[in-house]
Amino acid sequence: MDENQEVPPGEGWGRKILKAVIGTNEETAGVEPQTAELATSDVPAAEPVILPGVGGHNPQVDTLIRLIHDLPSEVNKKTGASIVRKTMAAMGVSVDEVLQEIRRAKGALTGEVDLHRNAIEDYKNQIATMEKSIDSSLKKAGQLDEILELFQ
């Protein structure tokens, strides 16, 4: 479908994609496009994704997220993935490369989570040590109080 092709009234972006791909896949054969108009103003735009460990912002990942977000809710996940894959291929974007980048980002995020969990454990250990030190100091202060009371 030509990007510059005018979209008839009631034809939202996701519906336009669905119509372009319907019938080209055995899973989607006979599936009717959504009949309700896709009101893009009712759907919040997907926020850009900042990928750690892979150079920051990635417009191709944003495109993948936007395409998934814009699919009609009636489209099942498997069909939706097929639609998105074909749409991105038509845009000249390798879904496999984008997925590989997402996997790298997921690995980086998992690494960050592990670092934070380790830091939390370290803080818990430090807090436990400080609590023991407080208890010891309070015990010593109590002993000193007893001595002071003896001589008052």
TAWOTA-V243822 format. One record per pair of residues at least 24 apart in sequence whose ideal C-beta (glycine too) atoms are under 7 Angstrom apart, sorted by the first residue. I is the first residue (numbers start at 1). J is the second residue. D is the distance in Angstrom with one decimal. If there is no record, write none. Layout:
i=I j=J d=D
i=I j=J d=D
//
This chain:
i=10 j=37 d=4.5
i=12 j=37 d=6.2
i=12 j=38 d=2.5
i=12 j=40 d=6.1
i=13 j=38 d=6.9
i=13 j=40 d=6.7
i=13 j=70 d=5.5
i=14 j=38 d=5.3
i=14 j=70 d=4.2
i=14 j=71 d=5.2
i=14 j=72 d=5.3
i=15 j=72 d=6.6
i=17 j=83 d=5.9
i=17 j=87 d=5.3
i=18 j=72 d=6.4
i=18 j=75 d=6.8
i=18 j=83 d=6.4
i=21 j=83 d=4.9
i=21 j=86 d=5.3
i=25 j=82 d=5.4
i=27 j=78 d=6.3
i=27 j=79 d=5.3
i=27 j=82 d=6.6
i=28 j=79 d=5.4
i=34 j=72 d=4.0
i=34 j=74 d=5.6
i=38 j=72 d=6.7
i=51 j=101 d=6.8
i=51 j=105 d=3.9
i=52 j=105 d=6.2
i=52 j=108 d=4.3
i=52 j=109 d=6.0
i=52 j=112 d=6.4
i=53 j=104 d=6.3
i=53 j=105 d=6.4
i=53 j=108 d=3.0
i=54 j=101 d=5.5
i=54 j=104 d=5.1
i=54 j=105 d=5.2
i=54 j=108 d=6.9
i=58 j=101 d=6.2
i=60 j=93 d=5.4
i=60 j=98 d=4.9
i=61 j=98 d=5.9
i=61 j=101 d=6.4
i=61 j=102 d=6.2
i=63 j=88 d=6.8
i=63 j=93 d=6.6
i=64 j=88 d=6.6
i=64 j=98 d=5.4
//
